[in-house]
Amino acid sequence: MSQSFQVNLKGILKILSNHLYSSQDVFVRELLQNAVDAIQARKAIETNDFVGNITVELIQNEANTTLIFEDNGIGLTEEEVNEFLSKIGSSSKSGELKLEREEYIGQFGIGLLSCFMVSDTIHVFTRSQKSEQTIKWVGNIDGTYQVEKLAAKADVGTKIFMSLNHASDDDEILGREDIIYLLEKYGELLDVEVHLNEAGVTRQIGSRRAIWEKASLVTKEDIAVYGNEKFDMEFIDCFPVLSSDNKTKAFVYILPQALKASFQNSNLVYVKNMFISDACPDLLPDWAFFVKVIVNSSALTPTASRESLYKDEVFNLVKEEFSVAIKNYLVDLSKRNPTLLNTIIGIHNNSIKSLALLDDAFFQLIIPWIMLPTSNGDMKIDDILQQNDRISYVPDLDQFRQLSPIARANDQLVINAGFVYDTSLIKKLEGLHTDKLFEELDSRSFTNIFSDIDFVEHNQYFDFIERVNHILGEFNSTVELKKFEPANIPALFYMTQESSFTREIDRTREEVDNLWSGVMDDVFSETKDVTKSKFCLNLDNPIVKKLSGIQDASVLKTYVQLIYVNSLLMGHYPMNAFELDILNKGLIDIISKTIN
């Protein structure tokens, strides 16, 4: 036997009102939205010069705070009251009252639910434009409602009464300042005048004309001032964007400081002049985290809660048009204001690079202006290509730091490709500039520019090399004797990937307990260091020359080990406990001998 579900209406209303919306504050927006839509519907059928109006009355006393929202919109008949106010999800925008759907802000028939977040009972008095009858509807948080015909004839429109209470244990009762703030926040740019009545004194809310309504006359200065006011910050630059269907207008602002790509930027989104959200980061492409936007659209569709936007075809089209507009702006700057472009790229280098990697056409247009760090300082890619037939780069930041002084001393330009996107950019450049030789360097390959010692020097320092090799045996490293500039660098250390991997395993073993150390021994028991790391001593360095003359084995070991550890530090290699102990003991030994 089939049975019907038993529904707790009070629980359903609580769930919908408290969880559909992120904050109790949105009830103001929902009531304003319903009033604007009702006025829009009446305008569509009125033949005279009808002027819409919304009045909000705030009544406060020691017992409670009462809010009265009144509009002179189209109103509701008794049948419509039972249909649209008493059925969750039923909307007047889909019935006889509907215009084109895009004429309305709301479309879901649930806006009145938000009022249950702040009031347990809602009183609605309404008279339809097509009826002489005034209808009273009372809705309760327990899911019950009453409908009554009134003898008195009211003006066409709707009036809503609410006594404010706690929405939850965490929310305070909204006060006067809260209500005024919310009215200004959501009603500031509405086409319909909103008036606030307090103790018989009425003043207008939202008298300001939306800046995008005069887009043909708006100046860049107007856009900048508007952005400064809305975001409370100064921007580098700004520009307007108009969608191809003229239904979405926006202002784009270039941020004055760099942000991480993972940062969720805030934007201001309006739908038909009604404030919707101060977030919506998905409206911009991921790479555009260096801009903020203010958007007003009659094409974008709010979700049921009106706190975000539907990711539909229109949304994706608007997002793509934003992408094209920002790219075109940057390209245009390269022609009319390269100084400003250099400033923007200097601040937002990474985001510009990520865009260049994603878009081939944009890559070729903007890449000459991209800055890369080199051994000679930051340089534009265009200058690097013009000045060099051989493009050398180091993809590891630590190795670049070690090699940079050597490259400068030997008049060799090396690009630091250790930052995000840089190696990918260079590889993409290599595919476009086949006339250039691109080479990826590391410490080992870089020693090709070092001078070998001659036959006489090899014989002269043979014994020294053997003694140093013996000392380095415990570090799984072998020595090479070279000559290179600058002479103040005594040694250069580099290791293969195999030796680096083995070294990291050994260092991890030192940091874990016996159980995990045993597990690692089992897992990596077959791991062997195929190639030893290299310790390249600089014979042009005076310290190295003095080392070669030391006969005391213990003294030589102390100094060789210290130079070895120093080369690790120069290369930014992590040191193990044994190497740290050598550094400490070596320094103590030197200090002791100096004091004695």
C-alpha positions in Angstrom: 0.0 0.0 0.0 1.5 3.3 -1.1 1.5 6.2 1.4 2.2 9.9 1.1 5.2 11.6 2.6 4.6 13.5 5.8 6.0 17.0 5.5 6.9 19.2 8.4 6.1 22.6 6.8 7.8 24.5 9.6 11.0 22.5 9.1 10.9 23.0 5.3 10.4 26.7 5.6 13.3 26.9 8.1 15.6 24.9 5.8 14.7 26.9 2.7 14.9 30.3 4.3 18.0 29.7 6.4 20.1 27.6 3.9 19.0 28.8 0.5 20.5 32.2 1.4 24.0 32.9 2.9 22.8 35.7 5.2 19.6 37.1 6.7 20.5 40.4 5.1 19.3 39.3 1.7 15.6 39.6 2.6 15.9 43.3 1.8 17.2 42.5 -1.6 14.4 40.0 -2.2 11.6 42.4 -1.2 13.1 45.2 -3.4 13.5 42.8 -6.3 9.8 41.7 -6.0 8.7 45.3 -5.8 10.7 46.3 -8.9 9.4 43.3 -10.9 5.8 44.2 -9.9 6.3 47.8 -11.0 7.9 46.6 -14.3 4.8 44.4 -14.9 2.4 47.3 -14.3 4.4 49.6 -16.6 3.9 47.1 -19.4 0.2 47.4 -19.3 -0.3 51.0 -18.2 -1.2 53.5 -20.9 -0.6 56.7 -18.8 2.7 58.1 -17.5 2.9 55.6 -14.7 5.8 56.2 -12.2 6.8 53.4 -10.0 7.6 53.9 -6.3 8.8 51.8 -3.3 8.4 53.0 0.2 10.0 51.4 3.3 8.7 52.4 6.7 10.7 51.7 9.8 8.9 51.7 13.1 10.8 51.1 16.3 9.7 50.9 19.9 10.9 49.1 23.1 8.9 46.0 22.2 9.9 45.3 18.6 11.0 46.7 15.2 8.5 46.7 12.4 9.3 47.0 8.7 6.7 47.9 6.1 7.6 47.4 2.4 5.1 49.1 0.0 5.1 49.3 -3.8 2.7 50.6 -6.4 3.3 47.7 -8.7 0.7 45.5 -10.4 -0.5 43.7 -7.2 -2.2 40.3 -6.9 -5.7 39.0 -7.2 -7.1 36.5 -4.7 -6.4 33.6 -7.1 -2.8 34.9 -7.7 -2.2 35.2 -3.9 -3.2 31.6 -3.4 -1.0 30.6 -6.4 2.1 32.7 -5.9 2.3 33.4 -2.2 1.2 30.0 -0.9 3.1 27.6 -3.2 6.8 27.5 -2.8 8.5 27.8 -6.2 5.5 29.2 -8.0 6.3 32.5 -9.7 4.1 35.3 -11.1 6.8 35.7 -13.7 5.7 32.5 -15.4 1.9 33.2 -15.4 -0.4 35.7 -16.9 1.7 38.6 -15.5 4.9 37.6 -17.3 6.7 39.8 -19.8 9.8 38.7 -21.5 11.6 36.8 -18.7 14.7 39.0 -19.1 12.6 42.0 -18.0 12.6 40.6 -14.4 15.3 40.3 -11.8 13.7 37.3 -10.0 12.1 34.2 -11.6 11.8 31.5 -9.0 8.9 32.4 -6.7 10.8 32.0 -3.5 11.9 35.5 -2.6 9.3 35.9 0.2 10.9 32.9 1.9 13.8 35.0 2.9 11.6 37.1 5.2 11.1 34.0 7.4 14.8 34.5 8.3 13.9 37.6 10.2 10.3 37.3 11.0 8.0 34.4 12.2 4.9 36.0 10.6 4.5 38.0 7.4 1.4 40.1 6.6 0.7 41.0 2.9 -1.9 43.4 1.8 -2.4 43.6 -2.0 -4.7 44.9 -4.6 -4.3 43.9 -8.3 -4.4 46.5 -11.0 -7.2 44.4 -12.6 -9.4 44.1 -9.5 -11.2 46.2 -7.0 -10.7 43.7 -4.2 -8.1 44.1 -1.5 -6.6 40.8 -0.3 -4.9 40.1 3.0 -2.5 37.1 3.3 -0.8 36.1 6.5 2.0 33.5 6.4 3.5 31.8 9.4 6.8 30.0 10.1 4.9 26.8 11.0 3.8 26.5 7.4 0.2 27.8 7.8 -1.4 30.7 6.1 -4.7 32.6 6.0 -6.3 34.5 3.1 -9.0 37.2 3.7 -10.9 39.6 1.5 -11.0 43.1 3.0 -13.9 45.5 2.7 -11.7 48.6 2.4 -10.4 49.5 -1.0 -6.7 50.1 -1.1 -4.5 51.6 -3.8 -3.1 49.2 -6.5 0.0 47.6 -5.2 1.4 45.5 -2.3 2.3 46.2 1.3 4.2 43.8 3.4 4.5 44.0 7.2 7.1 42.2 9.3 8.1 42.2 13.0 11.8 41.5 13.1 13.2 38.8 15.4 16.3 36.7 15.7 17.0 34.7 12.6 19.1 32.2 14.6 21.1 32.1 17.8 24.1 33.5 16.0 22.3 36.5 14.4 21.3 39.7 16.1 18.1 41.5 15.4 18.7 43.9 12.6 18.8 47.5 13.8 18.0 50.8 12.1 21.5 51.3 10.8 21.6 47.8 9.4 18.3 48.3 7.5 19.5 51.6 6.0 22.8 50.1 5.0 21.0 47.2 3.2 18.5 49.5 1.5 21.4 51.6 0.1 23.4 48.5 -0.8 20.7 46.8 -2.8 18.6 49.8 -3.9 21.3 52.3 -4.7 21.1 52.0 -8.5 17.6 50.7 -9.1 15.5 52.4 -11.8 12.6 52.8 -9.3 12.8 55.4 -6.5 13.1 53.9 -3.0 12.0 56.1 -0.1 12.6 55.5 3.6 10.0 56.7 6.1 10.9 57.1 9.8 8.6 58.8 12.3 6.8 60.6 9.5 10.0 61.9 7.8 10.7 60.5 4.3 14.0 60.6 2.5 15.0 59.0 -0.8 17.4 56.0 -1.0 19.2 55.2 -4.2 18.9 58.6 -5.9 22.1 57.9 -7.7 22.0 57.2 -11.4 23.9 54.1 -12.5 27.2 55.1 -14.3 26.7 52.5 -17.0 23.4 54.1 -18.0 25.4 56.9 -19.5 28.1 54.7 -20.9 28.2 56.7 -24.1 29.1 59.9 -22.1 31.2 58.4 -19.3 34.8 59.4 -19.2 37.8 57.4 -18.1 38.1 59.6 -15.1 34.4 58.8 -14.2 35.2 55.1 -14.4 38.4 55.5 -12.2 36.5 57.5 -9.5 33.7 55.0 -9.5 36.1 52.1 -9.0 38.1 53.9 -6.3 34.8 54.5 -4.4 33.4 51.0 -4.8 36.6 49.1 -4.0 38.2 51.7 -1.8 41.5 51.6 -3.6 43.5 53.3 -6.4 44.0 51.4 -9.6 46.8 51.6 -12.2 44.3 51.9 -15.1 40.8 51.1 -16.1 38.7 50.7 -19.2 35.0 49.9 -20.2 33.8 46.7 -21.8 30.5 46.3 -23.7 29.3 42.9 -24.8 28.4 42.2 -28.4 24.7 42.1 -27.7 24.9 45.4 -25.6 23.3 43.6 -22.7 26.3 43.5 -20.4 28.3 46.5 -19.5 31.4 46.4 -17.3 34.4 48.4 -16.1 37.7 46.7 -15.7 40.3 47.9 -13.2 44.0 46.9 -13.2 45.2 46.1 -9.7 48.1 48.1 -8.3 49.8 45.1 -6.6 50.5 41.5 -7.6 48.3 38.7 -6.2 48.8 35.0 -6.2 47.1 33.1 -9.0 45.1 31.1 -6.3 43.7 34.3 -4.9 39.9 34.6 -5.2 39.4 38.1 -6.5 36.3 40.0 -5.7 34.1 41.6 -8.3 30.8 43.6 -8.1 28.0 42.1 -10.1 24.6 43.7 -10.8 21.7 42.3 -12.7 19.4 45.0 -14.1 20.9 47.5 -11.6 20.2 45.2 -8.6 23.3 44.3 -6.7 23.8 40.5 -6.8 27.3 39.6 -5.5 30.7 41.0 -4.5 32.4 37.7 -5.6 31.7 35.8 -8.8 35.4 35.1 -9.6 34.4 32.6 -12.3 33.1 35.4 -14.4 36.7 36.1 -15.4 39.2 33.7 -16.9 41.6 32.2 -14.3 44.6 34.1 -15.6 42.9 37.5 -15.1 43.5 37.6 -11.3 45.3 41.0 -11.8 42.0 42.8 -12.5 38.7 43.6 -10.8 35.4 44.3 -12.6 32.1 46.0 -12.0 29.4 44.4 -14.1 25.8 45.2 -14.9 23.9 42.8 -17.1 20.4 42.2 -18.4 21.5 38.9 -20.0 23.2 37.0 -17.1 20.8 34.9 -15.0 21.0 34.9 -11.2 20.6 31.5 -9.4 17.6 30.9 -7.2 19.3 32.6 -4.2 20.3 35.5 -6.4 23.8 35.4 -4.8 25.6 34.0 -7.8 25.1 33.4 -11.5 24.1 30.4 -13.6 27.0 29.0 -15.6 25.0 28.8 -18.8 25.8 29.6 -22.4 25.4 33.4 -21.9 27.7 33.3 -18.9 30.4 31.5 -20.9 30.0 34.0 -23.8 30.4 37.0 -21.4 33.4 35.4 -19.8 35.0 34.9 -23.2 34.3 38.5 -24.2 36.0 39.6 -21.0 39.0 37.5 -22.0 39.2 39.1 -25.4 38.7 42.6 -24.1 41.6 42.3 -21.5 43.9 40.8 -24.1 43.1 43.5 -26.6 43.7 46.2 -24.0 47.2 44.9 -23.3 48.1 44.7 -27.0 46.7 48.2 -27.5 48.9 49.5 -24.7 52.0 48.1 -26.4 51.4 50.5 -29.2 50.0 53.6 -27.6 51.5 53.5 -24.0 54.5 51.1 -23.7 55.6 52.7 -20.5 52.3 51.9 -18.8 52.4 48.3 -20.2 55.9 47.9 -18.8 54.6 49.0 -15.4 51.7 46.5 -15.5 53.9 43.7 -16.7 56.4 44.5 -14.0 53.7 44.1 -11.3 51.7 41.3 -12.9 54.4 39.4 -14.7 53.3 35.9 -13.8 49.6 36.4 -14.9 50.7 37.9 -18.2 53.0 34.9 -18.7 50.3 32.4 -18.0 48.0 34.1 -20.5 50.7 34.0 -23.1 51.1 30.3 -22.6 47.4 29.7 -23.0 46.9 31.8 -26.1 49.3 31.4 -29.1 48.1 34.6 -30.8 48.5 36.6 -27.6 51.9 35.0 -27.0 53.3 36.3 -30.3 51.8 39.8 -29.7 52.9 40.3 -26.1 56.0 38.2 -25.6 58.5 40.9 -26.7 57.4 42.9 -23.6 57.7 40.0 -21.1 60.6 40.5 -18.6 62.8 37.6 -17.6 65.5 37.6 -14.8 69.0 37.0 -16.2 72.6 37.1 -15.0 72.6 40.7 -16.2 69.4 41.7 -14.4 65.8 41.7 -15.7 65.6 41.9 -19.5 62.8 42.0 -22.0 62.6 38.9 -24.1 62.8 41.0 -27.3 66.2 42.4 -26.1 67.5 39.0 -25.2 66.7 37.6 -28.7 68.2 40.6 -30.5 71.4 40.6 -28.5 72.1 36.8 -28.4 72.3 34.0 -31.0 72.7 31.5 -28.1 69.9 31.5 -25.6 71.2 29.8 -22.4 68.9 29.2 -19.4 68.9 27.4 -16.1 65.6 25.9 -15.0 66.6 25.6 -11.4 66.5 28.7 -9.2 69.2 27.5 -6.8 71.6 26.5 -9.5 71.1 29.9 -11.2 72.1 31.7 -8.0 75.2 29.6 -7.9 76.1 30.1 -11.6 75.0 33.8 -12.0 78.3 35.4 -10.7 80.3 33.0 -12.9 78.3 33.8 -15.9 78.7 37.6 -15.4 82.5 37.1 -14.8 82.7 35.2 -18.1 80.5 37.7 -20.0 77.9 35.0 -20.7 74.2 35.8 -20.5 72.1 33.2 -18.7 68.4 33.3 -18.1 66.9 32.4 -14.7 64.1 30.0 -15.8 63.5 28.8 -12.2 60.3 30.8 -11.7 56.8 29.6 -12.6 56.1 29.7 -16.4 59.6 30.7 -17.4 60.9 27.4 -18.7 57.6 26.8 -20.6 57.9 30.2 -22.1 61.4 29.6 -23.3 60.6 26.3 -24.8 57.7 27.9 -26.6 60.1 30.6 -27.9 62.4 27.9 -29.1 59.7 26.6 -31.4 59.2 30.0 -32.9 62.9 31.1 -33.3 64.6 28.2 -35.0 67.5 30.5 -36.0 68.6 30.7 -32.4 70.4 28.0 -30.4 68.6 27.3 -27.1 70.5 25.4 -24.4 69.4 24.3 -21.0 72.3 24.6 -18.5 73.1 23.1 -15.1 76.1 23.3 -12.9 77.7 20.3 -14.7 77.3 21.6 -18.2 78.3 25.1 -17.2 81.8 23.8 -16.4 82.4 23.6 -20.1 83.4 27.3 -20.0 86.0 26.6 -17.3 89.6 26.3 -18.3 91.4 23.0 -17.8 94.7 22.9 -16.1 97.6 22.1 -18.4 99.9 19.0 -18.3 102.5 20.7 -16.1 99.9 21.9 -13.6 98.3 18.4 -13.6 101.6 16.8 -12.6 102.2 19.6 -10.1 98.9 19.2 -8.3 98.4 15.4 -8.9 99.1 14.5 -5.2 96.9 17.3 -4.0 94.0 16.1 -6.2 94.4 12.5 -4.9 94.4 13.7 -1.2 91.3 15.8 -1.8 89.6 12.8 -3.5 90.3 10.7 -0.5 88.8 13.3 1.8 85.7 13.6 -0.4 85.2 9.8 -0.6 82.9 9.9 2.5 80.7 12.5 0.7 80.4 10.3 -2.4 82.0 13.1 -4.4 85.0 13.5 -6.7 87.2 16.5 -7.3 88.0 18.4 -10.6 90.7 21.1 -10.7 89.7 23.9 -13.1 90.3 27.6 -13.6 87.4 30.1 -13.9 86.2 33.6 -13.1 85.4 35.1 -10.7 88.6 34.1 -8.8 86.9 34.8 -5.5 84.8 31.6 -5.8 86.9 28.7 -4.5 84.6 25.9 -5.6 81.5 24.9 -7.5 79.5 21.8 -6.5 77.1 19.9 -8.7 75.4 16.6 -8.6 73.5 14.3 -11.0 69.9 13.5 -10.6 70.8 10.0 -9.4 73.1 11.3 -6.7 70.6 14.0 -5.7 67.9 11.4 -5.3 70.1 9.1 -3.2 71.2 12.1 -1.1 67.5 13.0 -0.4 66.8 9.4 0.6 69.7 9.4 3.0 68.7 12.7 4.5 65.1 11.5 5.0 66.3 8.4 6.7 68.0 10.6 9.3 64.7 12.4 10.1 62.3 9.5 10.4 62.0 6.9 13.2 63.4 3.4 13.1 60.2 1.9 11.7 60.1 4.2 8.6 63.8 4.1 8.2 63.6 0.3 7.9 60.7 0.6 5.4 62.8 3.0 3.3 65.7 0.6 3.4 63.5 -2.2 2.0 62.0 0.1 -0.7 65.2 1.7 -1.8 67.6 -1.1 -1.2 68.4 -1.4 -4.9 69.0 2.3 -5.3 72.6 3.0 -6.3 74.4 6.2 -7.0 75.4 5.7 -10.6 77.4 8.9 -10.9 79.2 10.7 -8.1 78.7 14.4 -7.5 81.4 16.7 -8.6 83.4 19.2 -6.5 85.1 21.7 -8.9 88.0 23.5 -7.3 89.1 26.8 -8.8 92.9 27.0 -9.1 92.7 30.7 -9.7 91.4 31.1 -6.2 94.1 32.0 -3.6 92.6 29.8 -0.9 92.7 26.8 -3.2 96.4 27.5 -4.0 97.2 27.7 -0.3 95.3 24.4 0.3 97.6 22.7 -2.2 100.6 23.5 0.0 99.2 22.1 3.3 101.0 18.9 4.3 99.2 18.2 7.6 96.4 15.7 6.6 94.1 16.7 9.5 94.4 20.4 8.7 93.8 19.8 5.0 90.8 17.7 5.8 89.3 20.4 7.9 89.6 23.1 5.3 88.6 20.9 2.3 85.5 19.9 4.2 84.6 23.5 5.1 85.0 24.6 1.4 82.9 21.6 0.4 80.1 22.6 2.9 80.4 26.3 1.7 79.9 25.1 -1.9 76.8 23.3 -0.8 75.5 26.5 0.8 76.3 28.5 -2.4 74.4 26.0 -4.5 71.4 26.1 -2.0 71.7 22.3 -1.5 70.1 21.0 1.7 72.7 19.7 4.1 72.4 16.5 6.1 73.3 16.2 9.8 76.8 15.0 9.1 77.6 18.1 6.9 76.1 20.4 9.5 78.3 18.8 12.2 81.4 19.3 10.0 80.5 23.0 9.6 80.2 23.5 13.3 83.3 21.5 14.3 85.4 23.2 11.5 84.4 26.7 12.7 85.1 25.7 16.3 88.5 24.3 15.3 89.4 27.5 13.4 88.3 29.7 16.3 90.3 27.6 18.8 93.5 27.8 16.7 93.0 31.6 16.2 92.6 32.2 20.0 95.6 30.0 20.8 
